[in-house]
Amino acid sequence: MLASQRRSRIADLVEQTGAVRVSDLVAELGVSDMTIRRDIDQLADQGLLERVHGGAVAVSTPTSEEPGFRAKSTLMTAQKRAIGEAAAALVEPGSSIGISAGTTTYELARAVRAVPDITVVTNSVPVAQLLHESGTPGQTVVLTGGIRTPSDALVGPVAVAALRSLHVDLLFLGAHGVDAAAGLTTPNLVEAETNRALVACARRTCVLVDHSKFGVIGLSTFLDLDQVDVLVTDDELSQRARATVADLVDTLVVARDHGRTERREGSA
């Protein structure tokens, strides 16, 4: 078993049971006590669990807690980059796209910087700045107004009013959490309203979320999973979670390093 597969299994067990012991993991995974402790340290550093004496427990996060853009940008960097690059393959020259705020959608923006003749509607200050600085010929960036959140999103009545008059071919949408029952959620009520306005102005919606977002539930739901056209995630998402998601969304894309992807058509 590869180290990444072992850590994914540990994270899944913590998510399912709420807590795990080092001794039990040693017996189940067939590796040393030291290896398990290193795995737990790495998962804790990524914010996927909390270290405790003799094992690990699930992270207890208030549903209304909203991390800042800079803090989130240091987490799951390789996974977010792979997701962004896989999603960028959906963007065609001459199209109009929406990009919501978030660090994973920022990687999508980085990947589409060189695509010419596209119009980008976004409520993300970092995304707008990145694309503005790229200077790609024919690329137009429309930044909504609004109140700035800790995640550098522009939200509120001004943003919603702007979005009501716009229409895009494809929306790339991030989320604080993903759950089969709760759907896509955010801890910010006003951002949830703005995300709904983004969805309403798009013909199709593509959700970009790394595996650590699954099972996380924020304060407010802004989209049900069965309303998602395409969901792009990384290859550390468990097979069980993949099957659940594939049954709800139209298309599930699993991004791997070096541009490889796994595409699964859902039954939704």
DABELSUL-V523960 format. One record per run of one state. SS is the DSSP state (alpha for helix, beta for strand, coil for the rest). FROM is the first residue (numbers start at 1). TO is the last residue. If there is no record, write none. Layout:
SS:FROM:TO
SS:FROM:TO
This chain:
coil:1:2
alpha:3:17
coil:18:18
beta:19:21
alpha:22:29
coil:30:32
alpha:33:45
coil:46:49
beta:50:52
coil:53:54
beta:55:57
coil:58:68
alpha:69:72
coil:73:76
alpha:77:88
coil:89:95
beta:96:99
coil:100:102
alpha:103:111
coil:112:118
beta:119:122
coil:123:123
beta:124:124
alpha:125:134
coil:135:139
beta:140:143
coil:144:146
beta:147:148
coil:149:152
beta:153:155
coil:156:156
alpha:157:164
coil:165:167
beta:168:173
coil:174:176
beta:177:179
coil:180:182
beta:183:186
coil:187:188
alpha:189:200
coil:201:201
beta:202:208
coil:209:210
alpha:211:213
beta:214:214
coil:215:219
beta:220:223
coil:224:224
alpha:225:227
coil:228:229
beta:230:234
coil:235:238
alpha:239:248
coil:249:250
beta:251:255
coil:256:256
alpha:257:259
coil:260:260
beta:261:265
coil:266:268
